[in-house]
Amino acid sequence: MKKYIILLIIVIIAVCSISYLYLNYVNGANNVQASNKEYTSLYNESINGATLATNINKIIDKNTKNNVQKDENGYFIDNGTNSIIVQIKFKDSDNIFRIEQIYNNGISKFINLYSNLNFKCTNIKYHSKTNLVSYMYFEEV
């Protein structure tokens, strides 16, 4: 009789463990989808400069909260898990700018100059480990 009780307890523990792991996996996948949704919704969509400025603030804040390291130029470094690198190409310049440059020069200046212009995200890349957004490229249209 003791053998059956021990076997039953082992089966219950195994089922609970597998259920916990599965629910944890589903919850993680849902978190990735929710996190990516706000960025993937921008892909191939025309947005104005004010909306882009809002997203710049969100991405800078997210990178800061995730303790993403910066290089000697003050640019966020891709950490392979939860960093987001964003580049912006303006029509009137041959240079490609990182959002850190725009943020450091002042978001209010950016809004004053570019709030009525339209931008389009033409490239999104994802981290291979976490499937979170790792890179976005915006072009002025």
Rosetta constraint file for C-alpha pairs under 8 A:
AtomPair CA 1 CA 5 HARMONIC 6.56 0.50
AtomPair CA 2 CA 6 HARMONIC 6.16 0.50
AtomPair CA 3 CA 7 HARMONIC 6.05 0.50
AtomPair CA 4 CA 8 HARMONIC 5.97 0.50
AtomPair CA 5 CA 9 HARMONIC 6.16 0.50
AtomPair CA 6 CA 10 HARMONIC 6.21 0.50
AtomPair CA 7 CA 11 HARMONIC 6.19 0.50
AtomPair CA 8 CA 12 HARMONIC 6.17 0.50
AtomPair CA 9 CA 13 HARMONIC 6.12 0.50
AtomPair CA 10 CA 14 HARMONIC 6.09 0.50
AtomPair CA 11 CA 15 HARMONIC 6.14 0.50
AtomPair CA 12 CA 16 HARMONIC 6.11 0.50
AtomPair CA 13 CA 17 HARMONIC 6.03 0.50
AtomPair CA 14 CA 18 HARMONIC 6.15 0.50
AtomPair CA 15 CA 19 HARMONIC 6.05 0.50
AtomPair CA 16 CA 20 HARMONIC 6.05 0.50
AtomPair CA 17 CA 21 HARMONIC 6.22 0.50
AtomPair CA 18 CA 22 HARMONIC 6.12 0.50
AtomPair CA 19 CA 23 HARMONIC 6.09 0.50
AtomPair CA 20 CA 24 HARMONIC 6.02 0.50
AtomPair CA 21 CA 25 HARMONIC 6.14 0.50
AtomPair CA 22 CA 26 HARMONIC 6.23 0.50
AtomPair CA 23 CA 27 HARMONIC 6.01 0.50
AtomPair CA 24 CA 28 HARMONIC 6.17 0.50
AtomPair CA 25 CA 29 HARMONIC 6.22 0.50
AtomPair CA 26 CA 30 HARMONIC 6.15 0.50
AtomPair CA 27 CA 31 HARMONIC 6.20 0.50
AtomPair CA 28 CA 32 HARMONIC 6.29 0.50
AtomPair CA 29 CA 33 HARMONIC 6.26 0.50
AtomPair CA 30 CA 34 HARMONIC 6.11 0.50
AtomPair CA 31 CA 35 HARMONIC 6.04 0.50
AtomPair CA 32 CA 36 HARMONIC 6.04 0.50
AtomPair CA 32 CA 130 HARMONIC 7.76 0.50
AtomPair CA 32 CA 131 HARMONIC 7.10 0.50
AtomPair CA 32 CA 132 HARMONIC 6.13 0.50
AtomPair CA 33 CA 37 HARMONIC 5.88 0.50
AtomPair CA 34 CA 38 HARMONIC 7.32 0.50
AtomPair CA 35 CA 39 HARMONIC 7.71 0.50
AtomPair CA 35 CA 132 HARMONIC 7.37 0.50
AtomPair CA 36 CA 40 HARMONIC 5.91 0.50
AtomPair CA 36 CA 132 HARMONIC 6.17 0.50
AtomPair CA 36 CA 133 HARMONIC 6.09 0.50
AtomPair CA 37 CA 41 HARMONIC 5.91 0.50
AtomPair CA 38 CA 42 HARMONIC 7.22 0.50
AtomPair CA 39 CA 43 HARMONIC 7.20 0.50
AtomPair CA 39 CA 133 HARMONIC 7.46 0.50
AtomPair CA 40 CA 124 HARMONIC 7.71 0.50
AtomPair CA 41 CA 45 HARMONIC 7.52 0.50
AtomPair CA 42 CA 46 HARMONIC 7.68 0.50
AtomPair CA 42 CA 47 HARMONIC 7.64 0.50
AtomPair CA 42 CA 120 HARMONIC 7.57 0.50
AtomPair CA 42 CA 121 HARMONIC 6.21 0.50
AtomPair CA 43 CA 120 HARMONIC 7.18 0.50
AtomPair CA 43 CA 121 HARMONIC 4.92 0.50
AtomPair CA 43 CA 122 HARMONIC 6.32 0.50
AtomPair CA 43 CA 123 HARMONIC 7.21 0.50
AtomPair CA 43 CA 124 HARMONIC 7.24 0.50
AtomPair CA 44 CA 120 HARMONIC 5.82 0.50
AtomPair CA 44 CA 121 HARMONIC 5.39 0.50
AtomPair CA 44 CA 122 HARMONIC 5.71 0.50
AtomPair CA 45 CA 120 HARMONIC 5.60 0.50
AtomPair CA 45 CA 121 HARMONIC 6.65 0.50
AtomPair CA 46 CA 118 HARMONIC 5.99 0.50
AtomPair CA 46 CA 119 HARMONIC 5.53 0.50
AtomPair CA 46 CA 120 HARMONIC 4.77 0.50
AtomPair CA 46 CA 121 HARMONIC 7.66 0.50
AtomPair CA 46 CA 141 HARMONIC 7.94 0.50
AtomPair CA 47 CA 51 HARMONIC 6.26 0.50
AtomPair CA 47 CA 52 HARMONIC 6.83 0.50
AtomPair CA 47 CA 118 HARMONIC 5.36 0.50
AtomPair CA 47 CA 119 HARMONIC 5.30 0.50
AtomPair CA 47 CA 120 HARMONIC 6.32 0.50
AtomPair CA 48 CA 52 HARMONIC 6.41 0.50
AtomPair CA 48 CA 114 HARMONIC 7.86 0.50
AtomPair CA 48 CA 115 HARMONIC 5.92 0.50
AtomPair CA 48 CA 116 HARMONIC 5.89 0.50
AtomPair CA 48 CA 117 HARMONIC 5.51 0.50
AtomPair CA 48 CA 118 HARMONIC 4.38 0.50
AtomPair CA 48 CA 119 HARMONIC 6.01 0.50
AtomPair CA 49 CA 53 HARMONIC 6.06 0.50
AtomPair CA 49 CA 110 HARMONIC 7.76 0.50
AtomPair CA 49 CA 111 HARMONIC 6.36 0.50
AtomPair CA 49 CA 114 HARMONIC 5.08 0.50
AtomPair CA 49 CA 115 HARMONIC 3.89 0.50
AtomPair CA 49 CA 116 HARMONIC 6.01 0.50
AtomPair CA 49 CA 117 HARMONIC 5.66 0.50
AtomPair CA 49 CA 118 HARMONIC 6.11 0.50
AtomPair CA 49 CA 119 HARMONIC 6.77 0.50
AtomPair CA 50 CA 54 HARMONIC 6.32 0.50
AtomPair CA 50 CA 111 HARMONIC 5.69 0.50
AtomPair CA 50 CA 114 HARMONIC 7.41 0.50
AtomPair CA 50 CA 115 HARMONIC 4.59 0.50
AtomPair CA 50 CA 116 HARMONIC 7.48 0.50
AtomPair CA 51 CA 55 HARMONIC 6.35 0.50
AtomPair CA 51 CA 115 HARMONIC 7.89 0.50
AtomPair CA 52 CA 56 HARMONIC 6.11 0.50
AtomPair CA 52 CA 119 HARMONIC 7.59 0.50
AtomPair CA 53 CA 57 HARMONIC 6.32 0.50
AtomPair CA 53 CA 107 HARMONIC 6.51 0.50
AtomPair CA 53 CA 110 HARMONIC 7.35 0.50
AtomPair CA 53 CA 111 HARMONIC 6.75 0.50
AtomPair CA 54 CA 58 HARMONIC 6.35 0.50
AtomPair CA 55 CA 59 HARMONIC 6.05 0.50
AtomPair CA 56 CA 60 HARMONIC 6.09 0.50
AtomPair CA 56 CA 99 HARMONIC 6.39 0.50
AtomPair CA 56 CA 103 HARMONIC 7.50 0.50
AtomPair CA 57 CA 61 HARMONIC 6.04 0.50
AtomPair CA 57 CA 103 HARMONIC 7.67 0.50
AtomPair CA 58 CA 62 HARMONIC 6.02 0.50
AtomPair CA 59 CA 63 HARMONIC 6.05 0.50
AtomPair CA 59 CA 84 HARMONIC 6.79 0.50
AtomPair CA 60 CA 64 HARMONIC 6.11 0.50
AtomPair CA 60 CA 99 HARMONIC 8.00 0.50
AtomPair CA 60 CA 100 HARMONIC 7.58 0.50
AtomPair CA 61 CA 65 HARMONIC 6.09 0.50
AtomPair CA 62 CA 66 HARMONIC 6.08 0.50
AtomPair CA 63 CA 67 HARMONIC 6.26 0.50
AtomPair CA 63 CA 68 HARMONIC 5.36 0.50
AtomPair CA 63 CA 76 HARMONIC 7.63 0.50
AtomPair CA 63 CA 82 HARMONIC 7.69 0.50
AtomPair CA 63 CA 83 HARMONIC 5.79 0.50
AtomPair CA 63 CA 84 HARMONIC 6.71 0.50
AtomPair CA 64 CA 68 HARMONIC 6.06 0.50
AtomPair CA 66 CA 82 HARMONIC 7.04 0.50
AtomPair CA 66 CA 83 HARMONIC 7.48 0.50
AtomPair CA 68 CA 76 HARMONIC 6.34 0.50
AtomPair CA 68 CA 77 HARMONIC 6.72 0.50
AtomPair CA 68 CA 78 HARMONIC 7.75 0.50
AtomPair CA 68 CA 79 HARMONIC 6.88 0.50
AtomPair CA 68 CA 82 HARMONIC 7.94 0.50
AtomPair CA 68 CA 83 HARMONIC 6.14 0.50
AtomPair CA 69 CA 76 HARMONIC 5.83 0.50
AtomPair CA 69 CA 77 HARMONIC 5.73 0.50
AtomPair CA 69 CA 79 HARMONIC 7.81 0.50
AtomPair CA 70 CA 74 HARMONIC 5.25 0.50
AtomPair CA 70 CA 75 HARMONIC 5.09 0.50
AtomPair CA 70 CA 76 HARMONIC 4.33 0.50
AtomPair CA 70 CA 77 HARMONIC 5.45 0.50
AtomPair CA 71 CA 75 HARMONIC 5.48 0.50
AtomPair CA 71 CA 76 HARMONIC 6.45 0.50
AtomPair CA 71 CA 77 HARMONIC 6.35 0.50
AtomPair CA 74 CA 100 HARMONIC 7.22 0.50
AtomPair CA 75 CA 98 HARMONIC 7.58 0.50
AtomPair CA 75 CA 100 HARMONIC 6.08 0.50
AtomPair CA 76 CA 83 HARMONIC 7.62 0.50
AtomPair CA 76 CA 84 HARMONIC 7.95 0.50
AtomPair CA 76 CA 85 HARMONIC 6.84 0.50
AtomPair CA 76 CA 100 HARMONIC 7.80 0.50
AtomPair CA 77 CA 83 HARMONIC 7.35 0.50
AtomPair CA 77 CA 85 HARMONIC 7.70 0.50
AtomPair CA 78 CA 83 HARMONIC 5.55 0.50
AtomPair CA 78 CA 84 HARMONIC 7.10 0.50
AtomPair CA 78 CA 85 HARMONIC 6.99 0.50
AtomPair CA 78 CA 134 HARMONIC 7.39 0.50
AtomPair CA 79 CA 83 HARMONIC 5.87 0.50
AtomPair CA 80 CA 127 HARMONIC 5.77 0.50
AtomPair CA 80 CA 128 HARMONIC 7.42 0.50
AtomPair CA 80 CA 129 HARMONIC 6.96 0.50
AtomPair CA 80 CA 134 HARMONIC 7.78 0.50
AtomPair CA 81 CA 127 HARMONIC 5.97 0.50
AtomPair CA 81 CA 128 HARMONIC 7.95 0.50
AtomPair CA 81 CA 129 HARMONIC 6.25 0.50
AtomPair CA 81 CA 130 HARMONIC 5.77 0.50
AtomPair CA 81 CA 132 HARMONIC 7.26 0.50
AtomPair CA 81 CA 134 HARMONIC 7.93 0.50
AtomPair CA 82 CA 127 HARMONIC 7.55 0.50
AtomPair CA 82 CA 130 HARMONIC 7.55 0.50
AtomPair CA 82 CA 132 HARMONIC 6.46 0.50
AtomPair CA 82 CA 133 HARMONIC 7.63 0.50
AtomPair CA 82 CA 134 HARMONIC 6.95 0.50
AtomPair CA 83 CA 133 HARMONIC 7.88 0.50
AtomPair CA 83 CA 134 HARMONIC 5.78 0.50
AtomPair CA 84 CA 133 HARMONIC 6.39 0.50
AtomPair CA 84 CA 134 HARMONIC 4.43 0.50
AtomPair CA 84 CA 135 HARMONIC 5.44 0.50
AtomPair CA 84 CA 136 HARMONIC 7.59 0.50
AtomPair CA 85 CA 98 HARMONIC 7.75 0.50
AtomPair CA 85 CA 134 HARMONIC 6.05 0.50
AtomPair CA 85 CA 135 HARMONIC 4.67 0.50
AtomPair CA 85 CA 136 HARMONIC 6.40 0.50
AtomPair CA 86 CA 98 HARMONIC 5.92 0.50
AtomPair CA 86 CA 99 HARMONIC 5.90 0.50
AtomPair CA 86 CA 135 HARMONIC 5.67 0.50
AtomPair CA 86 CA 136 HARMONIC 4.77 0.50
AtomPair CA 86 CA 137 HARMONIC 5.80 0.50
AtomPair CA 86 CA 138 HARMONIC 7.68 0.50
AtomPair CA 87 CA 96 HARMONIC 6.37 0.50
AtomPair CA 87 CA 97 HARMONIC 5.48 0.50
AtomPair CA 87 CA 98 HARMONIC 4.53 0.50
AtomPair CA 87 CA 99 HARMONIC 6.22 0.50
AtomPair CA 87 CA 136 HARMONIC 6.47 0.50
AtomPair CA 87 CA 137 HARMONIC 4.93 0.50
AtomPair CA 87 CA 138 HARMONIC 6.25 0.50
AtomPair CA 88 CA 96 HARMONIC 5.68 0.50
AtomPair CA 88 CA 97 HARMONIC 5.14 0.50
AtomPair CA 88 CA 98 HARMONIC 6.26 0.50
AtomPair CA 88 CA 99 HARMONIC 7.19 0.50
AtomPair CA 88 CA 137 HARMONIC 5.88 0.50
AtomPair CA 88 CA 138 HARMONIC 4.69 0.50
AtomPair CA 88 CA 139 HARMONIC 5.76 0.50
AtomPair CA 88 CA 140 HARMONIC 7.75 0.50
AtomPair CA 89 CA 93 HARMONIC 7.46 0.50
AtomPair CA 89 CA 94 HARMONIC 7.69 0.50
AtomPair CA 89 CA 95 HARMONIC 6.80 0.50
AtomPair CA 89 CA 96 HARMONIC 4.82 0.50
AtomPair CA 89 CA 97 HARMONIC 6.39 0.50
AtomPair CA 89 CA 137 HARMONIC 7.82 0.50
AtomPair CA 89 CA 138 HARMONIC 6.21 0.50
AtomPair CA 89 CA 139 HARMONIC 4.71 0.50
AtomPair CA 89 CA 140 HARMONIC 6.24 0.50
AtomPair CA 90 CA 94 HARMONIC 7.54 0.50
AtomPair CA 90 CA 95 HARMONIC 7.68 0.50
AtomPair CA 90 CA 96 HARMONIC 7.32 0.50
AtomPair CA 90 CA 139 HARMONIC 6.16 0.50
AtomPair CA 90 CA 140 HARMONIC 5.14 0.50
AtomPair CA 91 CA 139 HARMONIC 7.77 0.50
AtomPair CA 91 CA 140 HARMONIC 5.94 0.50
AtomPair CA 91 CA 141 HARMONIC 7.57 0.50
AtomPair CA 97 CA 101 HARMONIC 6.70 0.50
AtomPair CA 97 CA 102 HARMONIC 7.60 0.50
AtomPair CA 98 CA 102 HARMONIC 7.00 0.50
AtomPair CA 99 CA 103 HARMONIC 6.01 0.50
AtomPair CA 100 CA 104 HARMONIC 5.96 0.50
AtomPair CA 101 CA 105 HARMONIC 6.17 0.50
AtomPair CA 102 CA 106 HARMONIC 6.23 0.50
AtomPair CA 102 CA 107 HARMONIC 6.47 0.50
AtomPair CA 102 CA 110 HARMONIC 6.93 0.50
AtomPair CA 103 CA 107 HARMONIC 5.41 0.50
AtomPair CA 105 CA 109 HARMONIC 7.33 0.50
AtomPair CA 106 CA 110 HARMONIC 6.65 0.50
AtomPair CA 107 CA 111 HARMONIC 6.15 0.50
AtomPair CA 108 CA 112 HARMONIC 6.13 0.50
AtomPair CA 109 CA 113 HARMONIC 6.19 0.50
AtomPair CA 110 CA 114 HARMONIC 5.69 0.50
AtomPair CA 110 CA 115 HARMONIC 7.27 0.50
AtomPair CA 111 CA 115 HARMONIC 4.68 0.50
AtomPair CA 117 CA 140 HARMONIC 7.33 0.50
AtomPair CA 117 CA 141 HARMONIC 7.70 0.50
AtomPair CA 118 CA 140 HARMONIC 5.90 0.50
AtomPair CA 118 CA 141 HARMONIC 5.60 0.50
AtomPair CA 119 CA 138 HARMONIC 6.19 0.50
AtomPair CA 119 CA 139 HARMONIC 5.40 0.50
AtomPair CA 119 CA 140 HARMONIC 4.32 0.50
AtomPair CA 119 CA 141 HARMONIC 5.44 0.50
AtomPair CA 120 CA 138 HARMONIC 5.30 0.50
AtomPair CA 120 CA 139 HARMONIC 5.36 0.50
AtomPair CA 120 CA 140 HARMONIC 6.41 0.50
AtomPair CA 120 CA 141 HARMONIC 6.60 0.50
AtomPair CA 121 CA 136 HARMONIC 6.75 0.50
AtomPair CA 121 CA 137 HARMONIC 5.53 0.50
AtomPair CA 121 CA 138 HARMONIC 4.23 0.50
AtomPair CA 121 CA 139 HARMONIC 6.43 0.50
AtomPair CA 122 CA 136 HARMONIC 7.74 0.50
AtomPair CA 122 CA 137 HARMONIC 5.88 0.50
AtomPair CA 122 CA 138 HARMONIC 6.00 0.50
AtomPair CA 122 CA 139 HARMONIC 7.04 0.50
AtomPair CA 123 CA 135 HARMONIC 7.72 0.50
AtomPair CA 123 CA 136 HARMONIC 5.63 0.50
AtomPair CA 123 CA 137 HARMONIC 5.12 0.50
AtomPair CA 123 CA 138 HARMONIC 7.41 0.50
AtomPair CA 124 CA 133 HARMONIC 7.04 0.50
AtomPair CA 124 CA 134 HARMONIC 7.54 0.50
AtomPair CA 124 CA 135 HARMONIC 5.51 0.50
AtomPair CA 124 CA 136 HARMONIC 4.64 0.50
AtomPair CA 124 CA 137 HARMONIC 6.68 0.50
AtomPair CA 125 CA 133 HARMONIC 5.97 0.50
AtomPair CA 125 CA 134 HARMONIC 5.56 0.50
AtomPair CA 125 CA 135 HARMONIC 4.97 0.50
AtomPair CA 125 CA 136 HARMONIC 6.67 0.50
AtomPair CA 126 CA 130 HARMONIC 7.96 0.50
AtomPair CA 126 CA 131 HARMONIC 5.29 0.50
AtomPair CA 126 CA 132 HARMONIC 5.39 0.50
AtomPair CA 126 CA 133 HARMONIC 4.39 0.50
AtomPair CA 126 CA 134 HARMONIC 4.78 0.50
AtomPair CA 126 CA 135 HARMONIC 6.74 0.50
AtomPair CA 127 CA 131 HARMONIC 4.93 0.50
AtomPair CA 127 CA 132 HARMONIC 5.51 0.50
AtomPair CA 127 CA 133 HARMONIC 6.29 0.50
AtomPair CA 127 CA 134 HARMONIC 5.43 0.50
